Amino acid sequence: MPAPSRKQLTLAICFGLAAGTLALYFPILSHGFVNFDDDAYITENSHVNHGLSWAGIAWAFKSGYASNWHPLTWISHMVDCQLFGLNPAGHHLMNLLFHTANTLLLFILLNQLTGAIWRSAFVAALFAWHPLHVESVAWASERKDVLSAFFWMLALIAYVRCVKTQSSANRAPAAINYLLSLLLFTCGLMSKPTVVTLPFVLLLLDFWPLQRLKASTLQRLLAEKIPFFALSVAGCAVTYLVQKNGGAVSKTPFSFRVENALWAYERYVAKTFWPSDLAIFYPFPAHGLLGLAIISALLLALFSVIFIFLCRQRPYLLVGWFWFLGMLVPAIGVIQVGSASMADRYDYLPGIGLFILVTWTLADLLGSQPTKAFLASAAIATLFACFLISLHQIGYWRNSITLFGHALQVTTDNYVADACLGQALNAAGHEKEALIFCEEAVRIDPDYPPGQSFLGAVLWKTGDTNQALACIDRAATLAGHNPTFQYGLGKFLYEHNYPDKAAARFSTAIDDDPDFAEAYNALGKIFWKEGKLPQSIDQLSKAVALQPRNPEFHYDLGTALLAASKTDEAVSEFSKAVQLRPDYALAHDNLAVALADEGKLPEAIPHFAKVVQLQPNDPDARFSLGLAYLNNRQPAEAAAQFSEELRLAPNQTRGHYRLAQAMARQNDFPNAVAQYYQTLKLTPNFPDAKTELDQILAAHPELRKPSN
């Protein structure tokens, strides 16, 4: 049998990489959302979970929601909701498909750059199956990782094609690929700004394997990258401003941030080679880091000097090492965002540098014929181990309880894991266990707002109302200018009948974010319940203006307008609600009522009928449709609905009375009399029923019920 061609081998490797990656991550399709970021990004974000719309796209580009500016990530989540709703399987599937695509793109990129097909395949397989990358794939709200990496890989491929076509007589392909690389880099920045280091990686690739320094000066190569660096600077500036305004930039002392960054580098290297004790959140250690930071700094400097010294003989050492160091800079914590000391997801792209370094080094050292079989066996064993460890790690992402329970097993003083596990247990009805973890979260860090709010929610369930409210107030104070968190506290207070306190939280959210549509809507509903209809309509109208494709907002505004006797305007809002969401039973019902109030029964009846179609076992829906038919002089259709209502809810006075009327209007007087008698049996003092029955009996005395 002839040996496969290079093209056939490439296709076979791509198939193997894709099949292995899909098989490894297939279990995530049965996983749910988790209660850390997935709510803010997807499940509780009405900009996202109503699907794709022009208003949503506009919001994505102008919003700094969740202290991030990544419009393409928001849009990708909107597309998921458009396709799959809030079924987590679809969201996880899209993450998996992007990760699989990234794996294939990485293989194609390295193969094009180096021509080393098996080395490229091994690096791509490590990228696909390494346990450190589970977080980026299995966590629905980490779409920004896999999406930004997708554009990043494409940008590098376009750049490589640009370089390889520069020497041709026709310069047009090179120019097109250069502009395409810039465009793809821009898309990457709009997916997750940590890809700002791409120009730095391009310079590394110029050194090796493109070896452009031999034909060009460093100044020329730098000048070529000016547009890329300009985009990086813009991305850094926007990100810093958004995160600072959102209160996400940590005020931890600079010296401690540097110490943590140096130590984190060492931990990333360690977890790359020995991926154990992986967790969704790594808290800062309680003890000082100076000693560890000094050791880490010395090791980093030592390896940097060694790799620089060896770069002429083995240039991949320098490229791989500084790829890893440089790409981690935006996430290493010198400018600290959030409260984690490090995160597995931050290694998604930087780790490729270490993979390249190790793969090319071992292949050069052990790739000769006597040790080739050993090297191949070691490579297969390594990939198999990564596959098994990742499969085990994926299991922890099944739900919030398993995820944060594992985090507590492998970390110490993890107040975030305590709080999130407590919230998950509380939601599952295990209040006693939840209380233990929430109290521990507050003990470790009393200034962590979610810890206080989760503890308040648990205390409320246990009946300690006063202490619960104290925790909620404390959380509100700690959250400060965090509109999302303030809104969440307001929802809790509103649901537990504290409208004044809830209104204060919603107002705070609006002050901090004037485009917070949900807060306007919630405040408007409070005013509506308090009978302050003008104020209610004003707030609800603002919500609709900000999110014109939100059917619930149109419904709420329509309800307030109907209560204010502005029936025409209410009809308009209810109509928009059912257009946006055809299965919105409440909106159909209120629209039908509003149309009936205007005397437009022929227009109202289809909406009453739609409610019955959507809720066939609802006796109230049957009665409303029957009454509309009756008032529209369709007694036969009315009788059918009243009969069905009585089947669903027997012995209803209203049903028997209206069925009696429907029968009488069809001249079915025997059945009408029987229904009138049943009505009066249930409600003897029913003057209208008695009068109508007497009128029929006067005309048809033979139907009179014999006296005992």
Buried (B, 14 or more C-beta within 10 A) or exposed (E): EEEEEEEEBBEEBBEEBBEBBBEBBBBBEEBBBBBBBBBBBBBBBBBBBBBBBEBBBEBBEEBBBBBBBBBBBBBBBBBBBBBBEEEBEBBBBBBBBBBBBBBBBBBBBBBBBBEBBBBBBBBBBBBBBBBBBBBBBBBBBBBBBBBBBBBBBBBBBBBBBBBBBBEEEEEEBBEBBBEBBBBBBBBBBBBBBBBBBBBBBBBBBBBBBBEBBEEEEEEEBEEBBEBBBEBBEBBBEBBBEBBBBBBBBBEEEEEBBBBBBBBBBBBBBEBBEEBEEBBBBBBBBEEEBEEBBEEBBEBBEEBBEEBEEBBEEBBBBBBBBBBBBBBBBBBBBEBBBBBBBBBBBBBBBBBBBBBBBBBBBBBEEBBEEEEEEEBBEEBEEBBEEBBEBBBEBBBBBBBBBBBBBBBBEBBEBBBBBBBBBBBBBBEEEBBEBBBBBBBBBBEBBEEBBBBBBBBBBBBBBBEBEEBBBBBBBBBBEBBEBBBBBBBBBBBBBBEBEBBEBBBBBBBBBBEBBEBBBBBBBBBBBBBBEEEBBEBBBBBBBBBBEBBBBBBBBBBBBBBBBBBBEBBEBBBBBBBBBBEBBEEBBBBBBBBBBBBBBBEEBEBBBBBBBBBBEBBEEBBBBBBBBBBBBBBBEBBEBBBBBBBBBBEBBEEBBBBBBBBBBBBBBBEBBEBBBBBBBBBBEBBEEBEEBBEBBEEBBEEEEEBEEEEE
